[in-house]
Amino acid sequence: MISNQILQSTIDGLKNIARVELCVLDTDGKEIARTTDMKDCSAAGMEFVKSPADSQEIQGHQYFKIFDEHQLEYVLVVRGSGEDVYTVGRLAAFQIQNLLVAYKERFDKDNFIKNLLLDNLLLVDIYSRAKKLHIQTDTGRVVMLIESENGRDNNALEIARAYLGNSSLDFVTAVDENNVVIVKDLSESEQGREIDKAARELKSCLQREGIKNVHISYGTVVHEIKEVSRSYKEARMALDVGRIFFDERDVIAYSELGIGRLIYQLPIPLCKMFIREIFGGKSPDDFDEETLTTIHKFFENSLNVSETSRQLFIHRNTLVYRLDKLQKSTGLDLRVFEDAITFKIALMVVKYMKYMETFEY
């Protein structure tokens, strides 16, 4: 079914070109779109629906039936002067008929993509339906997820569609109330850097159109249509994990999550047990701001004492004193690689637990 807005826009354009008045009625004689008031045509339209004719002139108006696979969908009424009114009416009816076909195909493809993303199709159905819908099955694709300030923004959905254009190779849809999903077709030359660039350009486009607090994630590239759901799951995980461990980033790839994606899948009781076994009754984020800043900067500089002290604007011995003090309180020496790894994981586990606590209340 075509939206009333599209129908209105279509007949407005036809009126400007052909200089005739048009009205679209449903099968009950109700006006759906019009360029001028034609309420006096409703009764005649109802009678025309019952007639076997596909087109008819009634009281100076031309009436045309528009079908969707042999099912009557609309009645088009055309009013104007001159011998060309009938021809214009036929052209207008043909245009609306083509819109019906296009929108039905788009709906079918959209429904297929949604079920594909959610793993609701059997393998044999995936390939048979893809063939019927003329969707290539062995091309490179990647799934992107868009999240904005208010969850899924319908404007974001339409802006993304407009940004990608009318390409039949890319699909923009939504499977829930939170995110916009893009299944992007890739050329053979497009790699991770090009995908990241495309995601950032899309984010900029959304922000220019007034969509606030945009975050985009994407999964890995897949080359079989049956694997698209995996890229979707990866993009969803990237969005969640990025929210926890990479909150300063607005574009995140699944391949960049590192150990964060492992921690994200740990059960909370196991996380608590790990923290308890490593630190006793303490938590690694209970340190004062100065100590935490020192720890994070030390990690950022790959455990390099000289570079860390330089960036913190402190003497090297002061940094060594802080690390020694931390070792006494935790039993972990961050200058030793294994202890540093343990401490880094512990910080991430605590961050993950705190994030998950927000969903318990």
N, C-alpha and C positions, 0 to 999 in steps of 0.2 A: 504493500500500500504506500503510495506516495504521500508525503506530508503535505498538509494544506498550504504551508508556506512555499514549498517548491511549486505546487500547482499555481498559486497566485503569481509568483515570479514569472512562471512560464507564459501565462496568458497575458500578463502585463507587457512582456516583451513582444508577444505576437501582435497585440493591439498597436504598439508603437510602430511596428513594421507594416502591418496590413491595413491599419486604420479602420478596424471593425471592433464591435463590442462582443465580448465572450463571457460565457458563464458555464461553470462545471457543476452539475447536479449529481447527487448520489442516486441510487435506485429507488429511494423513497421520495424523490423530488426535492430534497433539501439542498440549498445552495452551499457549495464547499468553497468555491473561489469565483470571483466575478470582477469585471472591469466596470460594470455599471449595474444598477438595480434591475433585476429581471425576475422579481417575485411572481409576476403575471405568467411566467413560463412554467412554473412548478406543476400546475395541474396538467398542462399539455405534455410536460415531460413524463408524468406518471402514465398517461395514456400511450405515449410513444414507447415506454418500457414494455408495455404489454403487447405492442404490435410486432409482427415478424420482420419489419423493415429495419435495415441497418442505418439508413439515413432518410430524412423526410422533411419537407417544408410544411410548417404549420403557422398560419397567420403571419406570414412574412418573415419568419425565423427559420433558420436551418438547424435541424436536430441530427446529431450523430451519436451512435453507440460506440463505446470503447470497451473492449473485452480484455480479460486476463485469462488466457487459455480457455476460451469458449464460455467463460463466466462473465456476465455483464458487470462491469465495475463502475462506469461513469456514463453520464449523458452530457455531451457538449452542445451548447446552444450558441449560435452565431447570429448576430444582427448587424446588418449593414446594407449599403446600397450598391448597385452595380452587378454586372454579370459574374464577377469573380468571387462573390461571397461563398458560393458552394465550394469552389476550388480551395479558397483559404481555409474553409472549415475542414475539408478533407486533410489538408496539410497539418492543421492544428491537431486534429484527431490522431493523425499518424505520429506526431511529435509526442503527444501524451501517451500513446500506446508504447512507443519506444522507451519512454521514461518508466513505465510500468515494468517492462522487461528488465531494464537496467537495475531498477531498485530491487526487483525480486532476486536477480542474480547476486546483487550485493548482499542482500539479507541471507541468501543461502550460503554464500561464502563466509559471511560473518558468523553464522551459526556453526559452520564446519570448523572454523578457526577456534571458536570458543570451546567446542567439544574436544578438539585436538589438544589445546592447551591443558585442559582439565583431565586428560586421559580417559575420556568417556567413549572412545571408539575402539572397536576391535581392529587388529592390524589389517585384516582383509578389507574392512570398511574404509580405513584411511586411504588406501590406494585406489579403491573403486570410486569413492566420492571425489577424490582429488582429480581423477581422470575425467569424471563427468563435469566437474566445475572448471576444467582446463587449468588446473594448478600444477605447476611443475613439482616433481617429487624429489629430484636429486640435485637441487641447487643449494648454494650456501645461504644460510639464514642465521640471524641472531635475534633474540627476544630482548626488548627494552621495556622497562617499567617506569612510568612517570608518577611521582607523588607530589602533590602540592599542599598548601597550607590547610585547606579544608577537605583533605581526602581527595576523592576523584571529582574533579571539576569538569562539568560537561563542556565548558568553554575550552578547556585544555584538550578534550577529545576532538572537537571540531577544528581547533587551531592546528593540532598535530596532523589531522587529515589534510587540511589546506596546505600545510608546510610540505608534506610529502607529495602533494599533487594527486592526480588521478591515476597514478600508476597502478596497474593490476597486479604488480609483483609485491608491493608492500601492503600490509594489513594493519589497520588501527581499530582496536576494539576495547571492550571492558568486560571482565568476568566477575567483578565484585563492585562494591561501593567505594573502594579506596584508591584504585589505581587505573591508569590508562595503560593499555598493553599495545606495543608495536612489534609486529613480526616483520623484521626488515630483511629484504632480499639483498644479497651481497654479490658484487662482481668477484671474479677470481682474484683480482689484485687487491681487494680490500682486506686489510689486516687489522690488528688490534688498535694501532694508532689512528687509522681512518675511522674506525667505529667510535673511538673516544672523541674524535673531532666532530663527528656527526651528532653525537649525544650532546656535546657542549653547544653546538650551533642550535640545536633544537631547544635546549634550555634557555639560551639567549632570546630565541624567538618567542617562547612562552612568556618570559619576563617582560619583553617589550609590549606584549599584549595585555599586561596587567596581572598575570598569574603569579602569585607570591610564593616564596619559599619552595622553589622547585628542586626536587631531588630526582635523579635518574640513575637507574642501575641497569646492567645488562649481563647476560649469561655468556657462555662460550659459543663459538660458531659451530653449527651442526650442518651436515651435508645431506641428510635424509629427512624427509618430512616427518617420519615417525619419531625423530629425535627432538622435534620442536618443543615438546612438553618438558624435556629435560632442561633445555635452555631457559624456559620459563621458570622452572623451579629454581634454577641457579640465580636468575635475576631477582626472584623474590627473596631468596636467602641473602643475596648481596645487599638488597635494600634494608633488610632487618639487621644484618651484621654491621653494615655501614652506619646505621643509626646508633649502634652501641659503641663501636670501636673507632669509627672514622667520622664522627659527627661534624667535623669541620669541612668535610668534602661533600660537594653536591652532585658529583658524578663518580660512580664507583662500579668497578667490574668484578665479577665473581672471581676471576683469576688473581685479583689483588688482595683477597681477603686473608690469605695466609693462615696462620694458626687460629685466627678468629672464627673461621667457619667450623673448626673442630670443637672449640669451646662452646659455641652456640648450640651444639647438639648434645652437650653433656647434661645429664639430669642434675637438678639443683642439690639433692642430697649428696651426690658424689662430689660436687663442688665444695660444699660445706665441709665434708670430710677431708678433702685435700687441704683446705685452708687451715683447718684445725690441726692436722698432722704436721704441717710445715711451720706454723706460727703459734701453736698452742691456742690460748684464748685470745690472741691478738689478731688484728687485721692489718694487712700491709698498707692500707690507706688511712690508718689512724695517725700517721706521722704529721708533723707540722708542715706548713706550706714551704718553708725553706728546704727541708729535707726532701719533700716530694719533687720540688723544682730541680734539686740537685740530681735526684735519681733519674728523672725523665731526660734531663740534658745529657747525663752520662750515657744513657741508652741511645739517644739521638746521635751521639758522636762515637758510637761503636766501641764503648768502654775505653776511650782515649782520655787519659787523665789530663794531659797538657792542653788539648783542645777544649775540653770541658771547662777547665779552670779559666782559660782565656775568655770563653764566651760568657761565663758567669762573673767575669771581672773580679776574681778572687785569686789569692796566691795558691800555688800548687799544693803547698803544705796544708792550707786550710781545707782544700778538697779531700786530701788524704785523711785529715782528722775526721771529717764528716763521714767518710766511708768506713773508717775504723769504728766510729761510734755506732754506725748502722750495723756493723758486723757483730758488735757486742750485744746489741738488743735483739737481733734476729738470728744470729748464728750463720748468716749468709754474707760472704765477701763478694761484692759485685765486681771486683777485679778478676775473679775466677769465672770463667765462661759458664760452667755448669750452674754455679750459684746465681749468676746473672739471669740465665734462662729460667730458672725456678722462680726467681723474684718477678720477672717480666710476666710469666704465665699467671702468677698469683694476682698481680695487679689487674690483668685482663679478666680473670675469673671473678674477682670481686666486682668489677665494673659490670660484668654480665649478670651477676646475682642481683645487684642493685636495680638494673634495668628490669629484670623479670619480676621483682617485687612490686613494681608500679602497676602490674597487671593483676595483682592479687587483691587490690583494694578498689 
